[in-house]
């Protein structure tokens, strides 16, 4: 799925748009026991509560594509024979009315998920009459297909702290006792995927709030598919590969060049409003290194290390490798953050045998909020 398709499904999670009539789920305690199950009609809930519930579910489709939202692919054999895929299809085809399938799904999630504390497993099924658009972008009333899907959200349930409350009607202060609150989803998924504005049972869209954690055991149990390295780990691994293989030739200029070229690709992709996610290969970075005059032996070492850590021919989102809004220089005692567009203001130099980081500072220099003059 691309960003446009995700946004179209996200817009469904409003009372006036959604065909979600019922939400199923179960409450799991810290001993991995199901305390209670719920099968609740949105129509019978107060409007404010149903809107809050839809908001929680919608957050499972939030975040950055290829960072928080990952496209999961099923092999053809899985779709034809895999019990994991068959269970997902049973949930979808029954619109979550197959009690045996729902309970089997709960059990698989609980057994595979390593989450501390209490949490809710929420399931919601929707049917979307996909509107037809003409070539000039005009929306037609007729629907060309019905997209049936379900969304799974797994939400931590956390205790609130007791507080002092003021009761106006009684004109008095009293303690408000601690209670339990449903937090935003920690992980979840959409099945089947909404590709080319149509259902694709060969794909699912997986969500993880924490970019440093991909819950690999959960993914293996529910999808029996591989998932990419977490986005935070991709960044750390890429930095390590670059540092270790380029070694003494890894100068400020080299890192600046990599950052600038990847940033330019991201901005160009955004400006062109391209639907498909932006990804790069090792060849992209190889070209940057070669343009910086890095020796061939070190470039080859980079390629080999890339293949070892990420896998041969693996493509990665450049958004997972750099922060386009920040350029940071760090020493054991000093951290310098620079506007990425003005990283040219920073240079390294050796003066009288001592290594320095030099920052051009013509005007507007402040120290602890106080303007200073350099004389």
N, C-alpha and C positions, 0 to 999 in steps of 0.2 A: 504494500500500500504506500502511496505517496502522501504528502502533506495535505493536498487538496481533498483526497478521498477520506482521510482521517477527519478533517474538519467537517465534511459533509455528514459523516456519521455522528460526530460530536453534537451537531445541531439538533439531533433527534432527542436529546435528553432534556426536553422541556415538556411541561404538561400539555401544551397545545400542539406539540409535534409528535410526541412519542405514542406508540401503540403498546407500550409496556403496561399491562394491566395488573401484573402480579410479580412479586419478588420472593424468591425462595432463598433459604440460607440456613446456617447453623452457627451457634455460638460455641467456641472451643476454649476450654480453660487451659491453665499452664501445665496441666498433666496430660494434655492431648486427649481429653475426654469431651465428647459432645454433651454440653449441658442442656441445650434445648435447640429445637428446630423451629424455623418460622416459614410460613407460607401466607404472605400478607397481600391483600388487595390494595393497590394504590387508590382505587376509587373510594374505599372506606376510610382512608386516612385523611386527617385535616390537610388542607392544601399546603400549608407551610411545611408540614412534615414530609409530604410527598415530594415537594420541591427540593428539600434538603437531601432526601434519599437519592433523587435523580442527580443532584450535584455531586454527591459522593461517587456514584457510578461513573459519571462523566469524567472524573479525574483519572480514571483508568486509561483514558485516551489523551492524556496531557503529556507535556514534556517535549523533548527533542527527538526527532526521528533518527534512528541509528545510535542513539544514546540512551534514552529512556524507553523508546518504542522500537522494538526489533521485529522484523518480519521472520516468521518461522516457516520453513518449508518441509512438506512431507514428501517422502519418496513414493513413487507409484505403488510399490509393493505394500507400503504402509496403508495407503488409501484402500487397497483391495483386500488386505488380509490383517492389518495391524489392529490389535484389540484396543489400543489407545485411541486410534482414530475412530473405530467403531463406537466407542463410548461417547466421544464428542458428537458424532452424528446422531446417536440415540437421544442425547440431550437436546440437540437442535430440532430433530424431526418430531419429537414429542412435545416441543415447546415447553420443556421442563416438567411435563406431566408424568413421565416415566419414573415412578418412585424408586424402583430398584436401581435404575441408572444414576439417579441423583445421589442416593446413599453410597453407591459404589464410588462415585466421584468424590464425595466428602471423605471417605476412608482413604482414598489414594492421596488426596491432598494432605491430610493430617499425617499420614505415615511418612511422606516425603519432605514436608516443610519444616525447616528448623527455625522456628520463630519463637522468641521468648515472650512470655506473658499470654494474655488472652487475645483472641481475635475472632472476627466474623468472616465467614465465607458467604458472599452474596452472589446470587445468580439472577439475571434478568433476561427475558427473551422479548424480541421485538420483530415486527414485520414492517418493512419499509417499502411503500409503493414508489419505486425509483422514477422520478420524473424524466421526461425526454426533453433534450435541448436541441434546437436546430443548429446548423452550422454557424449561424451568426450569433449564437448564444441566447436565443429567445426560448424561454421556458414554455413547454406545452402542458396542457392539463392531463393528457393521456399518459398513463404509466406503461412502460414497456416490460417491466418485470417486478416481481416482489422479492426483495432481499430479506430472507429470514436468517436471523443470527441470534446468538446469546453472548452476554458479557459476564465475565467472572471477575469479581473484585474481592481481594482479601485485605481486610482492614483491621489494624490493631485496635484493641479496646483498652483504654487507659483510664486509671482512676484520677479524678480531679482532687485538688487539695481543698480541705475545709476553709471557709472564709467567713468574714463577718458581714452580715447583710443588714440593711435598713428596711424595715417594713413600714411603709407610709401610713397604711390604714391603722396600724397600732402605735405609730410614733415611737418605735423602739428598735433597738439593735438586738439581733440574735445570730447565733452561729448557723451557717448553711453547711449541712453535712456533706461529706465527700460522696461522690457518685462516679459512675462510669460513663465515659464518652467515646463514641466511635470516631476514630481518627481517619484521615485521608488514606486511600489504599496504599499498601506497601508494594503490592504486585497484583497482576491479573492478566487477562487476555480477552481478545475478541475472536470468535470463531463462527462461521468461516470468514476469511478476509474479504474485503470489499475492493476488488481489483478491477480496474476499467469499469467502475460503477456496476459491478456484477459480483455475485457470490463466487468465491474460489475456494473449494473444499480442499485444495492442495496447499493452502496457506492459512496461517493464523497470525494475529498481531499480538505480540507479548509486551507487557509493560512492567518496568521495575522503577520504583521511585528513586532508589539509591543507585547512582551510576557506578558505584564501587562494588555492587553486589548483583549478581544475575540469578541467584537461587538455582544453581545448576541441577541439584537433585530434583527439585520441583519440575523443571523443564523436562528432564529425562523421564520422569514418571508420567507426566501428563501428555507429553508430545512424542517421547522417544526420539527426539531430534537433537542435534548439536546446536549450541547457541554460541555466538561470538564471545570473545573475552570481554569482560565489563569495560565500559568506556574509560573509566579512571585507570584501569590496569593497562589498556591500550596506550594511553598517553605516557605512563611511566615506562612501559616496555620500549616504546619508540624512542624516548629520550635516552634510555640506557643503551639501545642499539647504536644510536647516533654517536653518543659519547665514547663507547667502547671501541667501535670500529674505525671511526675517523681519528680518534686519539689525539695526538699532538697537533694535527691539522684542524681540529675542531675549534675554530676561532669565533670571536664575536661576529665577524662578517658572515661566516658560514651559517650560524644559527639565525642571524637576521635575514639572510637570503631565503632560508627554508620557511621562516615565519611569514615573510612578505609574499612569497609566491603562493603559499597555501591560502593566505588571507585574500589575495587577489582572485584566486579560483572560487573561493566561497562567495565573495561579493559579486563576481560575474554571474555565478549560478543563481544567486538571489535576484539580481537585476534582470536576468533573462526569464525569470519566473518559470524555470524548467520544472516539469512535474516529477521526474525521476530523481531519487536521492543522489547527491553528489558523493562519489567515491574515487579514491586514488589507488594506484598500485605502487610497488617498489620502484617501478620505472620512472614514476613522477619524481620521486626524491632523488633517484640516481641522476636524472638530468640536472637537478639543482646542484648536486655535489660536483658533477663534472664541469658545470659552468663556473664553479668557484675554484677550479684548478686542483681539486683533490686528486691525489695520485690514484692510478687505476687499481693498484693492489688494495687500497683502502675502500674504494667503491665496490670492488668484488667482495671484500669482507662484509660490507654492509648488506649486500644482496643475500649472501649466505646466512648471515645472522637473522635477517628478516624472514627468510624461508623457515628457519629453525623455530623462531618464536611465534610467528603468525601463520605459517603454512605457505607453501608455494602457491603463487597466483592469487593469494588472498588480497581482496580489496577492502579498504578501510575508509570511513568517513573522515575527511580532514578536520572536521569540527571536533572529533575525538582526540586529535593530536595537538592542537594549539588553541589558545584563547585569543580570539581576534580582538578582544577589548583590552587586552593586557599584555605587556612585555615586561618581564621581571628579571632582574639581575640580583643574585643572592650570593653573599659571602657568609662565613661563619658568624660575622658580627654586624653585617649591614645588609638590608634588603632595599632595592631601588625598583620602583614601579614607574614605567614610562608609557606615555601614550604611544601605542604601536605605530601610529602614523608619523611619529617623530623619534623613532629609535635611532635616527641618524645623528641625534644630539649626543649620543653616547659613543665613546671609543675607549679602547684599551691602549696603554702605552707603558714602555719601560723607561724610567728616568733614573739615571745613576744606579742602574742595576736593580731598582725596586719596581714592582709591578703596580700599576695604577688603573683605576677606572675613572675616566674623565667625563664630566657632563658639562656641556656648554650651558651657561646661565647668564644671559645678557641682562635680563630684567625680571621683576616680579618674584624675587627669591624670598621665601618666608622660612623661618625657623620657629617651631612651636607657635605658629600663627603670627609671628612678628616679622615685619618687613626688614630685611637687612641689606646693607650695601657692601659690595665686594670691592675692596680698594687695593 
